Amino acid sequence: MFKSKEKPVIEFISRFKYLKDIEEVRPVPAQKFIPEWWRSAPYSTNESKNSPEGGLVKQCPMFPDLFSSGYILPMWADTTLYFKNNEWRVKCGSTNSPFIINIFSNDQFLKHSNYKFNGFNANAVFQFENPWQIKTTKGYSIFQFPLFYHFNNDFSVLPGTYDGNIVETNKLEVAYFGNEKEIFIKRGTPLVQYIPYKKEKIDYIIRDSNKDDDEHFLKDRINRVGMFKSFYAQNRNRG
């Protein structure tokens, strides 16, 4: 499939012709779906743009790094989900739609796990048949993540990871938090985040700090305190 010297890639291969031509359902880089609350959040409590004292969450480096990592797959069809006791109802697309969603029996997962996400208990799990076949260059795996900071109270993809060169996954387990109500997922709604990563062993070390560590910390601190704005934000893409 791939030559060893080629640049690593992740492929989203549509199982249905012309699906890739629908702009709102195409997989896109994750930064295309940055949460609106983050975009509108202030950078600091200080009114001055040049001297942002009083750091707020927007100065934290982990958020923009996560929001810009990997790719987001939007929902490919208007969908409704419902579960109460042992009654399941699901519809994905209109009449004669080729898109399939299966029941993921509670005996398969929830009977053995009190699954929660963002404080909500899962009442059921539905298994979506992904219309996109996802492949990576050999030696790379894929993290499958729910959208942690979109704060969806109705559903969430179950997290996991797999070898993108061996497992050409076409299943998505989606937890339902509907609390006995029908939930609606509009076509184009961000559904799941995929982050490819290289599979390699890394050494695991636990130790006390030494003189070199202390010198590095001091040098780093002097560099950082000389700037008003986040040192990390201005240097994160420099490698």
C-alpha positions in Angstrom: 0.0 0.0 0.0 2.7 2.5 1.0 6.4 2.7 0.3 8.6 3.1 3.3 10.2 6.4 2.2 6.9 8.1 1.5 5.5 10.8 3.7 3.1 9.3 6.3 -0.5 9.8 5.4 -4.0 9.1 6.8 -6.6 8.2 4.2 -10.4 8.6 4.5 -11.8 6.4 1.9 -15.5 6.8 1.2 -17.5 3.5 1.0 -20.3 5.4 -0.9 -19.6 7.1 -4.1 -20.2 10.9 -4.1 -20.2 11.1 -0.3 -16.9 12.9 -0.4 -18.4 15.5 -2.6 -20.7 16.7 0.2 -18.7 19.5 1.9 -20.3 19.4 5.3 -19.6 15.7 5.9 -16.0 15.5 4.6 -13.3 14.7 7.3 -11.4 17.9 8.0 -8.4 19.1 10.1 -9.5 19.4 13.7 -9.0 23.2 13.8 -12.0 23.6 11.5 -14.2 22.6 14.5 -12.8 24.7 17.3 -15.6 25.1 19.9 -17.3 28.5 19.8 -16.9 29.1 23.5 -13.1 28.9 23.1 -13.1 31.3 20.1 -15.1 33.9 22.1 -13.3 33.4 25.5 -11.1 36.4 26.6 -7.4 35.9 26.7 -6.9 37.5 30.1 -8.6 39.7 32.7 -6.5 42.6 31.7 -8.0 45.0 29.1 -4.6 45.7 27.5 -3.9 43.4 24.5 -0.2 44.1 24.9 0.1 43.1 28.6 -2.3 40.2 29.3 -2.0 39.9 33.1 -4.4 37.6 34.9 -4.2 34.5 32.7 -7.4 32.7 31.9 -8.0 29.3 30.3 -7.1 30.6 26.8 -3.5 31.0 27.9 -3.3 27.2 28.7 -1.3 25.4 26.0 -3.1 22.1 26.1 -6.3 23.5 24.6 -5.1 24.8 21.3 -2.8 21.8 20.9 -5.8 19.4 21.3 -8.0 21.6 19.1 -5.5 21.5 16.2 -4.5 17.8 16.5 -5.6 15.3 13.9 -8.9 15.3 12.1 -12.6 15.5 12.8 -15.2 13.4 11.1 -18.7 15.0 11.0 -21.9 13.1 11.1 -22.7 11.9 7.6 -26.6 11.9 7.8 -29.4 13.3 9.9 -29.8 10.8 12.7 -32.2 10.1 15.6 -31.5 7.8 18.6 -33.9 6.6 21.3 -33.7 4.1 24.1 -36.0 3.3 27.0 -35.9 0.1 29.0 -35.5 -2.4 26.1 -37.0 -0.3 23.4 -34.5 0.9 20.8 -35.3 3.3 17.9 -32.8 4.6 15.4 -32.9 6.3 12.0 -29.9 7.4 10.0 -30.9 9.3 6.9 -34.2 9.3 5.1 -36.1 6.3 3.6 -33.8 3.8 1.7 -30.7 5.4 3.2 -27.7 3.1 2.9 -26.3 4.2 6.3 -26.6 1.7 9.1 -26.7 1.9 12.9 -26.8 -1.2 15.0 -27.8 -1.9 18.6 -24.8 -2.5 20.9 -26.5 -4.6 23.5 -26.0 -3.5 27.1 -24.8 -7.1 27.8 -21.8 -6.2 25.5 -20.6 -3.2 27.5 -22.8 -1.2 29.9 -23.7 -4.3 32.0 -20.0 -4.4 32.9 -19.1 -0.7 33.0 -20.8 2.3 34.5 -19.7 4.5 31.6 -19.8 8.3 32.1 -18.7 11.2 30.1 -18.8 14.9 31.1 -20.8 13.8 34.1 -23.5 12.0 32.2 -24.3 8.3 32.6 -24.7 6.3 29.4 -28.1 4.7 29.1 -27.3 2.7 25.9 -24.6 2.3 23.2 -25.3 2.4 19.5 -22.9 1.0 16.9 -22.5 3.3 13.9 -21.2 1.7 10.7 -18.7 4.3 9.5 -19.0 5.1 5.8 -15.4 6.1 5.8 -12.6 3.5 5.7 -9.6 5.0 7.6 -6.1 3.8 6.8 -2.6 5.0 7.9 0.9 4.4 6.8 2.5 1.3 8.2 3.9 1.9 11.7 1.2 4.4 12.6 -1.8 4.0 14.9 -4.9 6.2 15.4 -6.4 7.6 18.6 -10.2 7.8 18.4 -11.5 10.4 20.8 -14.8 12.0 21.7 -15.0 15.7 21.4 -14.1 16.6 25.0 -14.7 20.3 24.9 -17.8 20.5 22.7 -19.9 19.7 25.8 -22.5 17.5 24.1 -25.0 16.2 26.7 -26.8 13.8 24.3 -24.1 11.5 22.9 -20.4 10.7 22.8 -18.1 8.4 20.8 -16.3 5.9 22.9 -12.5 6.5 23.0 -9.9 3.9 21.8 -6.9 3.3 19.6 -6.0 0.9 16.9 -3.4 0.1 14.2 -4.4 2.1 11.2 -2.5 -0.2 8.8 -4.1 -3.5 10.1 -7.5 -2.6 11.4 -9.4 -0.7 8.7 -12.2 0.2 11.1 -15.7 0.8 10.1 -17.4 0.7 13.5 -18.1 3.5 15.9 -19.6 2.9 19.3 -21.6 5.9 20.4 -22.8 6.3 24.0 -26.4 7.6 24.4 -27.1 10.0 27.3 -30.7 10.8 26.1 -32.4 9.9 29.4 -35.3 8.3 27.7 -35.8 11.0 25.0 -35.2 11.0 21.3 -32.0 12.9 20.4 -31.2 14.4 17.0 -27.8 14.5 15.4 -27.8 16.9 12.5 -25.7 16.0 9.4 -22.4 17.9 9.6 -22.3 17.8 13.4 -18.7 17.1 14.6 -18.8 13.5 15.8 -15.3 12.1 16.5 -11.6 13.2 16.5 -8.9 11.0 15.0 -5.3 11.6 15.9 -2.6 9.5 14.1 0.6 8.8 16.0 3.8 6.8 15.3 4.1 3.4 17.1 7.5 3.2 18.7 8.9 2.2 22.0 10.0 4.9 24.4 12.1 4.5 27.6 10.4 5.0 30.9 12.5 6.7 33.5 11.9 7.9 37.1 14.6 10.0 38.8 15.4 13.0 41.0 16.3 16.3 39.3 20.0 17.1 38.9 22.1 20.1 38.2 21.4 20.0 34.5 17.7 20.0 35.2 18.0 23.0 37.5 20.0 24.9 34.9 17.5 24.1 32.2 14.6 25.3 34.4 16.4 28.6 35.3 17.2 29.3 31.7 13.7 28.5 30.6 12.2 30.6 33.3 14.3 33.7 32.4 13.3 33.3 28.8 9.6 33.0 29.6 9.3 35.9 32.1 10.7 38.3 29.6 7.5 38.1 27.5 4.0 39.3 28.2 2.3 36.7 26.1 2.5 33.0 26.3 6.0 31.7 25.5 4.6 28.4 24.5 2.0 29.8 22.2 4.6 31.8 20.3 7.0 28.8 20.0 4.8 25.7 19.8 5.2 25.4 16.0 9.0 25.9 15.9 9.8 22.3 16.5 
